[in-house]
Amino acid sequence: MLALWATLAVVAASIVVLLYQGVALLFAAQMPTLPPAPPEPPGPGRPRVSVVIAARNEEADLPATLDDLLAQDYPDLEVVVVDGGSTDGTRAVIEARAPRVRRIEEPPLPAGWTGKNWACWTGAQATDGEWLLFLDADVRTNPAAVRTTLNWAESEHADLVTIAPRLDTVGVWERVVLPFFVQMVITYFRTPRVNRSRSRAAMANGQYWLTPRATYVTQGGHAAVRGAIVEDVAIARRYRAAGLTLRVAWAPELGRTRMYRDRTEMFEGLLKNIHGNDFSAGRQAAFLVGLVGFFLLPLGVLPLGLATMTPWLTGLGAFLWVALFGKHVAFTRAIGVPAAYGFLYPIAVGFYVVLVITSLVRGLRKRPVVWKGRSYPTS
């Protein structure tokens, strides 16, 4: 039999855990979906859209990405790829599609800049479209993607529109970890609330975001966040602080991407995102406690109930198991991964625990963040 204080603590903690899981499900349910817009008759006067892609050793993904862009049904599209010192066949991929795709050699990286920010800023300066679309080199797009997102931006009078494309998952680690990653993003950024004009929530997905050039210039563009590793969120927060309108949507029919090719690349990519530039040991420690407290410790209530032969505790523990595994199965199915991988969510949590511990160790040792062969100091 548990002491009264222990009983109250277990019940209170379980309520908090269940509320957290409910918030994640609520945010997911509130996410708007943006389907491809129906075909439109060609008409004059549509604004020019300049697509800027930062590419560094992207010969595997870039051909399909560029071919999709060249198949867009939007009438006035400019495509620029900024080649950041690639050592593979990226240059040949771009030049094979000239003159419809223009290649720009990235100038030497200035001090204080990240490679992607410098490439995006360089590309934006070399284009003349009224709208700028920043696209990752591994994002496949529906032929109606540009037209649909621009129409949405115009109808919403939005200063920044971003979409979350469908995640293509191939390996076991991708299918186990990325559904958990998606719910972390939705919950941490309160993603659907980004669409509320009076909300302080702000985020953008650097894989695909669209903004008017005039707004981009006024807000300082990538130059204003030149050293930010998570530049998309930094830019979105600047826009929000300026009182501008942001819109975000789940758009699996408009775009698709395979974020990471293997476990090592996924580890370094996610580590880069959770570590960022402004390392805080306290924040990472709190994140670690949250991961264990919200996702792993609740699974111990059922064994505790069985061990102490306490019926109510056993029932509570069983309910927690159903709630936790059920939620993760739902998220897994929602992003197109077989549901069975949702039952492996404790492995995904363990992956994140290792990420956070690695971030703590690297941060305390003042080690830089490394990505795409470049290293960036953290503060």
N, C-alpha and C positions, 0 to 999 in steps of 0.2 A: 504494500500500500504506500502510495506517495504521500509525502507531507503536504499539508494544505498549501504552503507557499509554492511548492514545486508544481502542484496541480494548477494553481492559478497562473503560474508562469507559463506552463505548457499551453494552457487554453488561450491566454492572451497572445502568445507568440504565434499560435496556429491561426488565430483570427487575422493577425497582421499579414501573415504569409498568404492566406486566402484572399485578402483584400488586394494585395499586390498582384496576384495572378489575375484577379478580376479586372484590375486596371489595364493590364497588358491586353487582355481579350477585348475590353471596351475600346481601347485605342485602335486595335486592329480592325474591329467592326466599323469604326468611324472613318477609316481611311477611304477617301474617294477613289473611284476607278475611272481611268480615262481611256475609253476605247477609241479605235481609229475613226476619224470623222468620215462620213459618207462622201463619195466622190463629188467634186464640184466642177462646173463648167469653167474653162479657162477664162480669166478676165484680166484686164489691165489694172495697173495701179497697186499691185501687191508689193510690200516693202522687200528690199533685198535682205537676205539672211546670209551671214558669213559664218561658216562652220570652222572652228579652230580645234585641231587635234594636236596634242603634245605626244610625240612618239619617241621612244628610246628602245631600240631592239625589239620591234613589234612585227617582224616579218611573218609570224605565224597567224596573228589576228587581223592585221591591218588590211590585207587584200579583201576579205569579206566585208569589213566595215566600210571601206571606200566604195566597193561595188554597190552596197546597199544605198549609200548616199547618192551615187550617180543614178540610181533608179528611183529617186524620190519624185513624187508627182508635183512638187512645188516648182513654180516656173523660174524663180530668180534665186539661185543658190550658188554661193561661192564656197569652195572647199580649200582650206589651207592646212598643210601638215607641217609642223615645226619639228624638224629632225634634231634631236638632242644628242648628237655624237654617236649615232648607232654604229655598231661594228658588225651587224649581220646584213641581211638583204633588204632592210627597210627602205633605203634610198632607191633601189631598183623597183620596189613595189610602187612607190609614189610616182617615179618618173615614167613608169609604164602606163600611167593613167593621165599623163599630161596631154593637153593643157587644161583639161577639166579639173584636175587636181594640181595645186601649186605646192611645190616644196620650198621650205625656207630653212636654211641652215641656222641652227641656233647659235647666236653669238656666245663668246665665252661667258660662263656663269659669274655674275658679279658677287662680291661678298655680301652676305646677308640674305641672299635669295635661295629658295628651293628651286630645283630643276623644273618642276611642273609649273610653278608660278611664273618663272622667267619665260618658259616656252609659251604659255598662254598669253602673257603680256606682249611678248614679241609678235605672236600671231595676230593678236587683236590690233596692234598698231599697223600691221601690213594689210589689213582688210578695210573695206569701205561700206559694208552692209549696215542698214539701219538697226538690225538686230544681230546679236552675237549668240551663237550656239556653241557651247564648250562641250566637247564629246570625247570620251575616252576611246583609245584605239581598239578596244576589244568589245565595243558595243554594236551589236547588229540592230538594224532599224527596219521597221515596216515602211513600205513606200509612202505611207500617209503620215509618218511620224512628224516631220517638220511642219507640214500644213496643220496637223491636228494640234500640236502644242502651241503654234503661233496663234491659231484661232482662239484657243483657250486663253492664252495670255491677253489677247485683245479684248475678248468678251468679259474677262474678269478685271480688266484695267490693271494687270499685274506688272510689277517691276522685275520680278524674277519667277520663272516657272521651272520646276524641276520634276522629273519623274523617276520612279523606281522601276527598272526593267525586270523582266523575269530572270531568275538566276538559273543558269544551266549548271547542274551538278553531275559530275561523272564519278569521281572517286568516293570511297567510303567516308573519308574524313570530311570532304565537302558536304556530303549528305547528312552527316552527324552534326557538324559544327555550324554550318551556315543558317539553318533554321533558328538556332539559338541566337546567332548574331543578329538576325532580322528582328527578333522580338526585343533584343537589347536596344537596338537603334530606335524602334518605335516607342519604347517606354522611356528611355533616357531623354530623347528629344521631344517627347509628347507630340509626335509627328502630325497627327491630324489637326492639332490645335494651331499649327503653323498657318493654316488657312483662315484663322479667325483674325479679323483686323485689329482687335484690341488685345490680342494675346502677345505675350513676350516670347513665346516659343519661336525658335528660328533654326532652320537647317536647310541645307541644299545637298543634293547628291551630285558630286563632281563627275559622275559618269555621264550625266546629261542635264545641262541647265541652260536656260534661254533668258536673255535680258536685253532690253533696248540699249543700243550703244550709248545714247546720251546719258542714261542712268549709270551705266558702267563707268563712264568717264567721270561723271560728277562724284561718284563714290570712291574714285581712285583705283578701281579695278583691282587686278592682282598686285599692282605695285603697293597698294595700301596694306596688303597682308603678305608681303614678299617673303617673309621668313616663316610663315605658318605652314606646318606640315599638313594639317587638316584644313586646307584652304577653303574648301567649299562651305564649311560651317562658319568659318571666320568671315567670309564675304556675306553670307546670309545674315549674320548677326549685325554687321555694319548696316545692311539694308534695313533691318528691323529697327535698329537704333535711330535711323533717319526717318522712321515713320512710313517706310515704303511697303508695298503690298507684295506678299509672298504667296505662292501657291505650290502645293506638292500633291502628287497623285501616284497611285499604284497603277502601272501601265504595262502589264505583261504581254499585251498584244502589240504594243508599239515598239518595244525594245527587248533585247535579251543579251545576256553577257555571261561569260564564265569568268568569275573574278580571279580565281587562283588555279594554277595548273597542278600543284602538288601540295603536300602537307607543309613542307618547308616554306614555300612561297606564301601560303596562307598564314602560317605562324608569323612571319616577318611583316606581312601586310597588316594583319590585325594588331600586332604589337605596335606598329607605327601609329595606328589610329588611336589606341588607348593611351599611348605614352605621350604623343604630341610634343610640343615645344616646351610648354610650361609645366614641367614635371612637379608633382606635389606628392611627397611620401604619404601625407595624411589622407589625401584623396584616394590614392591607390590602396592604402590600407583599408579605408572605408569600403571601397569597391570589393576588396577581397572578403571582408566580413559579410557584405551583402550577398555575394555569390554563395558563400557557405550557408549563411543564415536563411536565405530565401529558397534555395534550391536543393541543398544536400541535407542539412540537419532535420528538416521536416520528415524526411524519409526514415528517420530513426524513431519516430513516435510509435509506429506500428510494432517494430521489434521490442520497444520498451514496454508497450502494453501487453504483448505476449509473454515477455519475460516476467513481468510482475503480476500476470493473470488478472489484469484490471480491464473489465469489459468495456467501460466507457472510453478508456484510453486506446484500447484496440480498435474500437469503432472509429474514433477520431483519426487514428493513424491510417486506417484503411481509406477513410474519406480523403485524407491528404494525398495518399498515393493515387487515387482515382483522379483527383483534381490536377495534380502536378503532371502525371503522365498523360492525362487526357488533353491538357492544354498544349503540351509539346507535340503531341500527335496532330492536333488541329493546326498548329503553326507549320508543322512539317508538310502536311497535305496542302496547306494554302499556298505554299511556294512551289508546289509541283514535285516534291520529293515523296517517294513511297512512305506510307504512314508508319511502317515498321521501324523506320529510323528514329521516329519520335520516342520510342521506348528506350533508346540509347542516350537520352538527354543527359544523364549523369556524366557520361564520357565527355560531352560537350562542355559541361560545367567544369570538369576537371581540366580540359584544354584551356579554358579561360583562367582558371586558377593558376596554371603554370604561366600563362601570359602575364598575369598581374604580378606574380612573384618575380618573373624575369624583368618586368618593367621596374619594380622596386629595386632590384639588385643593380640594374644598369643605371638607374637614376641616382642612387646613392653613391655609385662609383663615378658619376659624371661622364658616363659613356655616351657618345653621340647616337642619334637615330640613323640607321642605315637603310637605304631603299634605292633600288635601281642602280646599284654601284656607286652611290653618292652618300656621304655622311653629313649630318646636320647637328650642330651642337644644341643642347637643351639648356633652358634657364632654370 
